[in-house]
Amino acid sequence: MKGRKLLIVIATLLVIVIFMLIWSPWKKETETQNGSGLIRVGIINLDPSESGYRKANVRDMVDTFTAGNGYEASFVTASTVKEQLEAADQLVNDRVKYLLISAADADGWNEALTKAKNAGVRVFLFDRMISTSPDLYTAAVVSDMNREGSAAVAWLEKQDLEEYRVLHIKGQPGSAAQLGRSGALEAKCAEEENWTIVRAGTGGDNWDPEEARKITQAAMDAGDKFNVIYAENDDMANAAVEVLDANGITHGVNGDVIVMGFDCNKWALRKLLAGEWNYDGQCSPFQAGLIDEMIKKLEAGGKITGLNDLDQMIIEEKGFEAGTITQEEIDYYGLGD
């Protein structure tokens, strides 16, 4: 009899242990889903040293996805798609519930996103699109990089130059920002006989100002004649202008060279106000709040609304030009100090 009682006790204990093993992760997942616990998110971003835009974007994410706001967040910064893919794989293995990605390259993500979907991880894209099926991500909060490029080229066309001879300094090859900003210019130069890219180069994965400086100096040394600098972020535009200054070439309003940048750092917009530059295309880095709202809506059992056919929410942006920009606009739209 005692043996039978002992077996019953042991069996009961085994049932309790098995129940606890099942209950504990289920309870944790349920608490996360209904908002009573921290929501686990993994955020893959680019290196903040890339630009003033990126610093603001990284800071926006860090300030939003906090424990005080209901999140347990893991942050990864990486400049190459290989490093980002490795980080995505690890975060999915770590059982994050949401994966947020600003991709270093638009291609190469299908396998990683498929793995995330199969694991029940919801993916949000931010800042940059990925070349993949919308079925593999929940939503994308992004700038329309093609529209940024088209708006810049449309502004340049209105300057009604007799001839457009462009020094083109590209951003990170293959990134959505580079493809969109480059695409409009390259298309225009292919269509119009008086539009020519006299020299093109890239700042590489880090949008390196030093590379922009080398490209501009190489153009000077080769005797290339250009009257437009189309640089795909402010830091590279600024480096190119430093070379112009060193060679005694005027720029900006009534200058020999039109200067165009992107991102709208405050210091760059001040150059527009002073007439030293001509155009700066806005690219808003503030996407974390929108993604936070979407996640909280999903956690409450709701549905995300306001997305287009590609499950994108497009941030409204504009371009600024010398002669019309105001200090109020610099204070409101400018990034950094």
N, C-alpha and C positions, 0 to 999 in steps of 0.2 A: 504493500500500500504506500509506504513511504517513497518507494521508487517511482510509483505512478505520480504521486504529488510533485516529486522533484522534476519529472519530465514535463508536467503541466506548467510548473513555474518557469522552466527553461524555455518552453515553447512560447509562453506569454511574453517573456522578456525579448525573445527573438522578434515576435510580432511588433512589440513596442519599438525596438531598434529600427526595424525595416520601415515602420510607419514614420519615425522621426527622420530617417534618411530621405524619404519621399516628401514629407511635409515641409522640411526646412527650405529647400530650394524653391518649392512651389509657393510657399508662404512669402518668401523674399520677392519672387517674381510678381505675385499678386499685389504685394504692397507697392512695388514700383509702378505697376500698371494703374492702380487706383489713386496714386499720388500721395500715399502716406509714407513713402520712403523716397530715397534719392534715386533719381533716374540716371542710369549709367550711359554716358555718351563718350565716344572717342572722336577727337577732332584732329584732322590731318590738314596742316596748313604749310605754306611756304615760309622760308626764312625771313624774319622781320627786317633783317639788314638789307633786303632786296631794294626797298624804297620806303618813302614816307607813307605811301598808300598801304604797303604791307604792314608796317608798324601799327597803323591805325586799325587795320583789319584784325590783326592778331590780338591787339588790346581789347577790341570790341568783343571778341570771342571770350577772352579770359574774364572780362568784367561781367559778361552775361551768364556764362555757364558755371555758376558758383554753387557751393553747398547752400548758401543762404537763399538762392533762387531755386533750390530743389534738385541740384544735379551733383553727381559724382563724375567728374570729367577727367579724361586723360588727354593731354595735349601732345601732339607730335609735330615738329617742324622739319621739313626735308625739302631739298632743292631739286631732287631728281625723281622721276616716276618710279624707278626701281626701288628707291628707299621708301617711297610712299606706299607702294604695293606691299612691301614687307611689313610696314606698319599696319596697313589695313588687315592683312592676314592675322597678325598678332592680336589686334583689337577684336576681331571676330572670335578668335580662340578664347579671348578673355571675357567673352559673353557680354559685350556692351549691347545695349538695346537700340541705340541710334549711332550711326556713323556719319560724320560730317566731313566732306572732302572739298578742298580747293586743289585741283589737279595740276601737277607740274606739266603734264602733257595731256592732250585730249584723247589720245589713243592708248590701247593696251589694258583697259580696265575690265573687260567683259568677264574674265574668269573670276577676278576678285569680287565683283559685284554680284555675280551668280552665287558664289559661295556665301556672301552675306545674306542674300535673299533666302537661300536654302536653310540658313541658320536662324531665320526669323529676325534678322537685323534690318531695321529700316534705314535707308541711305538718303541723306540730304546732300545735294551739291550746293556749293556756294562760290561766288565770285566767278568761277569758270565752268563752262560746260564740258562734258565728257562725250566722246563719240560712242554712244551706246543706245540701247533701246530704253525708252521711258519706263518700261516694265521693271527695269532693274534699279530704279530709284523712286523714292516717294515724292520728292519735289526738288526743284532747283531755284535758288534765290540768286539771281545773277544780273550782271550788266549785259546789255545787248552790245557786244563788242563790234559786230558788223555795223550797227547803227552809229557807234562812236566813230568808226572809220569813215562811214559815209557822210556824217555831219561835218567832220574835219575837212574832207575833200570838197564838199559842197561849199564850205566857207572859203577854201583856198581858190576855188574856181571863180568866186565872186570878186576876187582881187583883180581879175581881168588883166593878167600879165600877158605881154606879147609872147613870151616864152616861159615855160615852167621847167626849170632845171633843178632837180630835187636831189639833195643828199639825204638818203633814207637810212635811218638808224633804227633797226628792228629790235623788238624785245625777245623774250625767250622763244627760240624756234619751236613751233608746234603747239604752243600754248594758245588758248582761245583768244587771249588779248592780242597776241601777235598776229594770229590769222585774221582776226576781224579788222584790226587797224591797218595791217599791210594790204589786205585784200582789196579794199576800196581804192587805195592809191595805185596799186599795181594794175587794177582793171582800168582806171582812168588813163594811165600812161599807155596802156595797150590800145586804147580807143582813139586817143587824140595825138595827132602828129606833133603838136607843140608842147606835149608833156613828155619829159624824159627823166628817168632815174639815172643820174650820171654816175653815182656810186652808191652801193648798198652794203651794209654790214650789220652785225648783231652784237648786242651787249652780252649775249650768252644766257645761261640759265639764271644768272643773278642780275641781269639787266645792268651790267657793270659800266659805270661812268667812265672808267679808265679805257675800256674798249671803245666807247663812243669818242673819246678824245683821240685815240689812235686812228680811228676811221676818218675823223675830220682832218687830222694832221696829214694823213696819207693823201687825202683829196687835195690839200693845199700843196703838198710836195709834188704831186703829179700835174699840177696846174689845171685841175678840174674846175670848170666854171659852173657855179651853182648859185641860185638866188633863193632857194628854199631849203631849210633844214626841217625835216619831218622826223622827229624823234619820238619813239613810242612810250617814253615816260619823261617826267620832269628832270630827273637826275641826269639822264643821258643828254637831254637838250641843254642843260646847264653846262655840262662838260664840253659839248660842242661849241657853245658860245664862248667859253673861256679860250678856246683855240682861235676863234675869230678875233677876240680882243687882243690876243698876243700877236696877231698878224695885222692889226690895224684895220680890220674890216668892220664896217658899220652894220648894225642889225636893228630889227624892230621897226617902229613907225618911222617912215622916211629913210630907212637904212637900206643898205645894199642887199641884205639877206632877210627874208621872212623866217621867223623862228616859231615853230609849233611843237608843243609838248602835250602830255596827257597826265592826269591824276589830280590836278588842282591843289597842290600844296600851297599853303599861304604865301610862302616866299616866292613861289612861281607866279601866283596871281598878282603879287606886288610888282613883279617885273612887267606884267601886262599894264598895270595901272601907271607905271612909270614910262611906258612906251618902249621898253627894252626888248620885249617879246611881242608877238602878234596874236597868238591863239593858244588856248589850253583847253583840252577836252576833259570833261568831268568823268570820273569813274568812282562811284561812291563805295567806300569800304564797309558801310554799316549795314550788315545783313544778319547779324546775330539775333537782334530783337525779333525779326520776322520769323526766323527759324524757331526761336523760343516759343512764340505764339502758336506756331503750327504744332510743335511737340505737345504743348500743354492742351491743345484742342484734341489731339489724338488720345492723350492720356485720359481725358474726360469722356472719351467715347464718341467724340464728334468727328466731322470730316473737314478736310482742308478745302477751302473755296478760293476762287479768284485766280486759278491757274489757267494757263493757255493749253493748247493741244499737246504741247511737249512737257506738260506738268511744270512749267516755269512760272515764276513770279518775277517780272522784269522791273528793275529799279529805274525810276525816271531820272534821266540825267540831261545835262545841257553842255554847250560849249561857251567859253568866255573869250572875249576879244578886246584888244587894246582900243581905247577910245570910247568904249561903252561900259566897261566894268566899273563897279563902284566899290568903295570901301565897305559898305554894308554887305555886299555880296561876298567880298573876301572874308569878312568876319563870320558870315553864316555858312558858306560853302567850303572855305579853305581848310586843309588838313594841317595839323601840327601847329607850331607857333609862328 
